[in-house]
Amino acid sequence: MTYQIIYSSDASIPMQSDELEDLLEQAREHNAQRGITGALVYVDGIFLQILEGEAATIKALMARISRDLRHEAVTVLQEGEVPSARFSDWKMAYIGATPEQLADWLCLPGTTPVVELFDGMRRDSSRVEGVAQSVLSVLSADRSDPASGPQGRA
Ligand SMILES: Cc1cc2nc3c(=O)[nH]c(=O)nc-3n(C[C@H](O)[C@H](O)[C@H](O)COP(=O)(O)O)c2cc1C
């Protein structure tokens, strides 16, 4: 069985692309060593991360991530055993999403403020599954499109 945690958090200070690259480089190296896979979505200063791997490993990483001063208001939206790792092709994929894109994943109007989108997910975790599925679809489509840029989706 694979353990999965999906959480959201607010960047303490809006992240610049070089800071995000450093974070992803560090995360991917660490995750590769521990069989952790997943995806990180960044929308207007808010993170959504999906982590998958062996239960103890994922819980230990989550404890470290929660202490990280680069973000705050870390809120677990969904956690538990899943039949298999869905993001096994990515040590930590990255999507810089727009609020409109996130709204689309949640089947909400594109004009919905991003804070409301995340509040909705925090209140109703059943929405989170749909978002995870959409993230996976975007990544899979990207991978099969040779014209798509690298975007650091390792
Ligand atoms: C939004 C966010 C996502 C992160 N994702 C990961 C990750 O997937 N894997 C990882 O090893 N570290 C990740 N980190 C970094 C960890 O919080 C931590 O800095 C890193 O694991 C090193 O921990 P240490 O300083 O206790 O050794 C993330 C940090 C943030 C702010």
The ligand as a Gaussian input file, in Angstrom:
#p B3LYP/6-31G(d) Opt

LIG

0 1
 C        5.984000      23.888000      -0.070000
 C        7.144000      23.018000       0.294000
 C        7.243000      21.730000      -0.239000
 C        8.320000      20.908000       0.077000
 N        8.390000      19.656000      -0.462000
 C        9.416000      18.845000      -0.128000
 C        9.504000      17.512000      -0.660000
 O        8.691000      17.058000      -1.435000
 N       10.579000      16.775000      -0.276000
 C       11.546000      17.239000       0.573000
 O       12.470000      16.523000       0.875000
 N       11.485000      18.491000       1.060000
 C       10.450000      19.283000       0.738000
 N       10.399000      20.557000       1.238000
 C       11.527000      21.027000       2.077000
 C       11.383000      20.550000       3.485000
 O       10.463000      21.377000       4.174000
 C       12.758000      20.625000       4.226000
 O       13.303000      21.906000       4.068000
 C       13.716000      19.621000       3.631000
 O       13.147000      18.353000       3.624000
 C       15.014000      19.590000       4.446000
 O       14.720000      19.285000       5.764000
 P       15.807000      19.420000       6.907000
 O       16.316000      20.813000       6.842000
 O       15.055000      19.088000       8.174000
 O       16.859000      18.412000       6.561000
 C        9.327000      21.386000       0.947000
 C        9.220000      22.688000       1.487000
 C        8.149000      23.493000       1.160000
 C        8.066000      24.878000       1.742000

